[in-house]
Amino acid sequence: MYLTKEEERIYNGEYGWTKQICMKMLVKLGELFGASKLIPIELAHVSGVSYKTLGEAPTDFLESLASAGEKVSVEATLNPQSFDLKHLKERLPGNLVKAQLKLCEIFDKLGFEPSFTCTPYYIKTPRKGAHLAWAESSAVVYANSVLGAWTNREGGPSALAAAIIGKTPNCGIHKAANRKPKIIIEVEAPLKNEADYGALGIFLGKILEDKIPLIKGLKNPLAEDLKQLGAALASAGMVNMFHYRDNALEAKKLEKIMVETKNIKETMAELTTASISKPDLVFVGCPHCSTREIRRIANMIGAGKVKDDVEFWICASRFVKEKAKTFVQKIEASGAKVLTDTCAVVTWTDKLGIKTIMTNSAKTAHYAPTLNKAETILTPLKECLKTALKG
Ligand code: F3S
């Protein structure tokens, strides 16, 4: 792999061991995936921020990086952590809260923005064609497919190394040739809402392996529908982007797969594991809500009130919560909680006594049985609201 003189000096440790270790990590990855060089990135986004999913093991390593005084060299954001300061901190065991706060401090020392969101693109939308090093799989698919930015699905450590060096190996879908569709998906099933889009993502994620699809037949999807599709696609499989608007690509002789109504229905049914439809928690905001979603939820709630025996969480970034604060106030007046910094999947719902989660997110429904030891009910937003609200 070719390195510039400067990169070689970093590799040889002339700029300290932190940069050296990060450079070595990037070179190793580059060699593994056939990169010929490193390329500059405009933004980095690191996952593995929640103490629940990260655990204790990497804390010492991160702490030693931070105490060496090194900082990120590009704008770098963080994925959700394991609690919301306003609504969950006091309800969780003190030792877990303390461990999470220590991790947050380390990331702060390293110069990361305390964004704690899986939708960093609502804070700063990457420009079309920009190279990124993002590690949240739902954000990776959204960036590549909807925003036209270019990023591989990084792991937490490689995104961290890229954030510090400001570069990433030029491989995978940083190369135009690797971004072409390999298969055509004809969606014959009518997709009526965001949960259907998520179910399509799970269905495709399981059969596509890492093949980039051209998905045909989507009827004027909202960006938020595509967000659900991409998040689910990346949860159930290894696909990091999809095409959905370039019909010229159809001319290619590619394998075709049809998606019928029964495929969507069956996937929805698989993602509902609960035998009763009475959840402990109704959760919306996976991936974190846009301002438009917050506004829509507020309008749909109207003067409604949340039932006494159910929690209703809506997750968004601090940035979106602040931007949509008038609507947030309306939502919170109903008894629902607008959480920032976290989500139902990366917090300890089991420690809050939550055994059944109703959600409009196929990604959450896919992960919650294992990561939350919870039963799930996947249903559209309208139904989530019907369940959460009185009357
Ligand atoms: Fe985001 Fe949590 Fe879903 S991190 S993508 S809301 S599982």
Boltz pocket constraint, residues with backbone or C-beta under 6 A from the ligand:
constraints:
  - pocket:
      binder: B
      contacts: [[A, 79], [A, 80], [A, 118], [A, 138], [A, 231], [A, 285], [A, 286], [A, 287], [A, 288], [A, 315], [A, 342], [A, 343], [A, 344], [A, 345], [A, 346], [A, 363], [A, 364]]
      max_distance: 6.0
